[in-house]
């Protein structure tokens, strides 16, 4: 039997979750959001249904990244946003 890949150790912060909730409300596709944050689509679904981070509100529309699909991850967007 083959070996499994090492976990990527990416963790979502409350700020990430606020962005994710805002992106969901805007109508972004779950797989685009998951690709942007480098996580599994299941994490996006858990955030949407309140299983994870139930008390974190959605970010305002003006704080969200442009709508996907995304060719680069969140880190690139954040670096460009800070300039």
C-alpha positions in Angstrom: 0.0 0.0 0.0 1.2 3.6 -0.7 2.1 6.2 1.8 0.0 9.3 2.6 1.1 12.8 2.0 2.1 14.9 4.9 -0.6 17.3 6.2 -0.1 20.9 5.0 -0.6 22.3 8.5 -2.6 25.3 7.2 -4.9 26.7 9.8 -7.7 29.2 9.3 -7.8 32.3 11.5 -11.0 34.1 12.6 -10.1 36.7 10.0 -10.0 34.0 7.3 -13.3 32.7 8.4 -14.9 36.2 8.2 -13.6 36.5 4.7 -14.9 33.0 3.8 -18.4 33.8 5.2 -18.4 37.0 3.2 -17.4 35.1 0.0 -20.1 32.5 0.6 -22.7 35.3 1.0 -21.5 36.9 -2.2 -22.1 33.6 -4.0 -18.5 32.4 -4.6 -18.1 28.7 -5.4 -16.9 26.6 -2.5 -14.0 25.1 -4.5 -12.8 28.6 -5.5 -12.8 29.7 -1.8 -11.1 26.5 -0.8 -8.4 27.0 -3.4 -7.8 30.6 -2.3 -7.2 29.5 1.3 -5.5 26.3 0.5 -7.9 24.1 2.4 -10.4 21.3 1.6 -13.9 22.2 0.4 -15.2 20.3 3.4 -13.7 23.1 5.7 -15.7 25.7 3.7 -18.9 23.6 4.1 -18.2 23.3 7.9 -17.8 27.1 8.2 -21.0 27.7 6.1 -23.1 25.3 8.3 -21.7 26.6 11.5 -19.8 23.5 12.6 -16.6 25.4 12.7 -16.2 29.0 14.1 -19.9 29.5 14.7 -19.6 32.9 16.3 -17.5 34.7 13.6 -19.5 37.1 11.5 -19.0 37.7 7.7 -16.6 40.3 6.6 -17.9 43.4 4.8 -18.1 43.3 1.0 -15.4 46.0 0.7 -12.9 43.8 2.6 -13.3 40.7 0.3 -10.9 39.7 -2.4 -12.2 39.9 -6.0 -14.5 37.0 -7.0 -12.7 33.8 -8.2 -11.6 31.6 -9.8 -8.3 32.3 -8.2 -5.0 31.7 -10.0 -3.0 32.6 -6.9 -3.5 31.9 -3.2 -4.5 34.3 -0.4 -0.9 35.2 0.4 -0.4 36.9 -2.9 -3.7 38.9 -2.5 -2.7 40.0 1.0 0.8 41.1 -0.2 -0.7 43.2 -3.1 -3.3 44.6 -0.8 -0.7 46.0 1.7 1.1 47.9 -1.0 
